[in-house]
Amino acid sequence: MEAFIVGFFQIFNVETILWIALGEILGIVLGALPGLTATMGVALMLPISFQLSDATGMALLLGVYCGAVSGASIPAILLGIPGNPNAIATVYDGHAMTQKGLAGQALGGAVIASFIGGIGSLVLLMLFSPLIARFTLLFGPAEKATLALVGLTIIASVSSDNLAKGVLMGTLGLMLSLLGTDPFTDALRIPFPQLLAKTPLASGINLIPALIGLFGISQALIELERIRQGRLAPPQIKIENIFPSFRKIAGMWRIILESTGIGALIGAIPGTGASIAVFLSYERAKKITGSFRSRLEPVGSGCLEGVFAPEVANNAVTGGALIPALSLGIPGDAATAVLLGALLIKGVVPGHQLFSQNMPLVYAIFIALFISNVFMLSFQLLGVRIFPKVLAVPPAVLVPIILILSLIGSYAIQGQAILSATFDMGVALGLGVLGFFLKKRGYPIAPIVLGLILGGMLEENFRRAVKLAGGNYGVFFTKPISLIFIIFALLSVMMPLLRKSRRS
C-alpha cells in the first residue's frame, strides 16, 4: 500500500499532470498527420524525458503514445486516410459513416472505443502481466509464422464480393514485402541488383509511405478527378448524437471483450504489432454481427460496430505491449522499445528487479497510463465538434493540402537521410498512382497492405522455424499453438466458401 501511495504522489502533482496533457495533445496531432507514428512521437520527446524524474518522464512518453494511437482514427474517419497502420481497419466503416453524414457519431464512437480498449488493457496489465508475459514466451518462430498465416486469411473478408481480386492484391502485397535483402543470406532481391544495389530499394519497401500512397494519395487523385468532372461537393455533416447510448455500447459487449483480448494479447507478443490486432478484431466483429442471431448492424455497412472493433483493439495494444516490456524487459512493439530504452538509460532495469525493488515506479506507470487515457478521452471529445469542420473546406483547396501533407509525411520518416526520404516519397507517389487505377477498376486496396505487413513476418519466422527444426517442415503441426492457428486459418477460409455454396 505504501508503494502505491508513493507512486500516486509521483504522478498526482501539477508538473506531471501538465506534462501528460502536453504529451497527449502532441500525440493526437502526430497521430492525425499521415506518416507520423507513435514511435516517432515518443522518440521526439525522449530527450525531454531525460531531464525529468523517472515517473514524470515515463508519464510524458505514455501520454504521447496513447494520444498518437488514438489520433490516427481522425483522418481515417474524415478522409479515408489512416494516420498510421493501427487505423487501417477503421477506414472501412468510419469513412463510410462520414460519407453518410455521420462523422460526429463515428469520431465520438472511436473515442469511446479507444478509452474502453485503453482502460481494459490497463486492467489486464495490472492483474495478469506476469501470467500473460509467460504465455507470450511460448510464441516462437513457428507460432508467429502461423499467426501471420491467420492474418492473411482476413484477405477473404476484406475483399468484398470478389475473392479472386482480393487474393491477387494480397499476392502483390506479399511480393512487395519480399523486395530488399534476404534476412538470412543478405542476397539482394530486387530487379537489376547490380544497378540498384546501392539505392534505398535494397532496404525494401517501407510500410508507412506505402500506406500513405495506397490510401492517401490514391484517394486524393480520385477526388481530384471528381473535382475536374464537377461531381464533388462538400459532404453534409451532422454533429449530433456524439455519445453512443449505453444500450448501444452494452449491445456490443462481445465485440468489446474480444477486441480487448485480441489487442492485449497481440500487443504482448513481441514483433507482431497493432496492424494484425485491428484486422483480427475487425474480422471477428464481422462474424459476430453477421450471425443470424445478432441484432447489431453488420460490420462493413458503415456502422458504429465496425469502428468500435478496431479502435478498441488498437488501444488495447498499448497496455498489452507494456506487459512484456515491464515484466520481461522485451518490447512488445517499436514504441515500447523506445519506452524501454528510456527506462534503461535512467538506470531502471525492467523485469523481476523492477517489480521487486521499484514498485512505486510500477504503480506510477499504471496511474500515468490511466490518466493518459482520461486525457485522450477528454481532448478527443472536445475536438469532435471541431475536427469535421475540415470537411467544410472547399474540395479544390482540401485535396491539394491532403496531397502535400501525404508527401511531407512520407518524406519525414527517414529524417535527414535525404536520398532515402526522397525514395520513400517516390514510393508513396508511385503506389498512389497504382492505387488510383486499382480503385477505379474495383480492386480492394487493404489486401495489398495486409500482404506488405505480414509477408516479411511470415517469411522470416517460417524459415527460422524450419532451420531450428533441422529442416523438418512438420514442426508447425507438432506445436500446439501453431497447430491451433493452422486449423483456425483453414476454418476462416473454408467456412465462408461453404456458406456461399449452401446459399447458391
Beta strands, then each sheet from edge to edge (+ up, - down):
strand 1: 180-181
strand 2: 188-189
sheet 1: 1+ 2-
end
